[in-house]
Amino acid sequence: MEIPLNLWTAFWPSLLVVGVTAALVGAAGWVARRSQQGTAGALFQLLVWALVSLGVVVVVIVLPISDETQGQVLSLLGVVLTAVIALSSTTFVTNAMAGVVLHFTRPFRPGDYIRVNDQFGRVTRRSLVHTQIQTEWRDIATLPNLLLVNNPVTVLHRDGTIISAEVSIGYDVAYTDVQDRLLEAGEAAGLQEPFVLVQELLDHAVVYRICGFLAQMDYPLSARSNLRKKVLEYLHGNGIEIVSPSYMNQRQLDPQARVMPPQPVLHREQAEEEAPAPEEKIFDEAEEAASLEDLKQRQEELRQQIKREKAHLKGLDQEQKAVVEEVIARMEAEESQLAEQVGARSGD
């Protein structure tokens, strides 16, 4: 009995430190799961790293060993930590620092469409060292945070963006005719306030760009595709060729022949059937991440409203207080439902 008792007396401070560290990490995880960023946030990961590191140092300090041994162990830990930082300074540490920058600047959030270099997709997850996006091929691309900090990142605005399509028309067609047809195509594609730009005057053709505001950002790929379809319909349907003179010369076509479908799509009797938007399958994980992010944001807004209403209770009479308390109860019930949904979707 004496040996176990002696062991317990010698090591209970270390066990206590381990227990306290585990409890703090668990509490941090509990708080993080109820925040907007969740356990994938850079702040939570940095906090866990700091708590575990501090716990290891404190355990070494309270171990029943001599001061000389403690100094040697702490020196060894310092050397190991220095070596890890030195060896990974160009990878982990730099990406972690970039992750901290992205966490505080928040240039985008899960569910946003972003473009960086030749990568385009919807953000599915952000972490301390990397960001995941779901590409237009439905694949998951992992981008180091340093890449996102060192390169311009284009974020498609959630409240709408400008989409465009370019087309080359020969000099034998008046630009006013092309402009009118392109404006009609933009309106038919559902764009708001479409406009036409003359982009370039090439040796063999004029390059036009039709632009317009897309208010609904749910299906940007389909919207761009639909705009190009309408451009084909309204140009071919009004007898305007989309082909350069050099292409015609290479094919050695009859000067009277027109390079366009024999029956333009614009004049077809049967309209094209509406198919499900491809974005529903392409960006399924990103859509789920965006939905979860919206739930967290709504939950945080409710919490702030509840705090404001509770603070407002102090200066009210009994009748007014009863009304406000009823409102608070409804908001708390809604916040509780949102917390359950967030927990279920997060897998916590």
Order of alpha helices (4+ residues) and beta strands (2+ residues): alpha-alpha-alpha-alpha-beta-beta-beta-beta-alpha-beta-beta-alpha-beta-beta-alpha-alpha-alpha-alpha-alpha
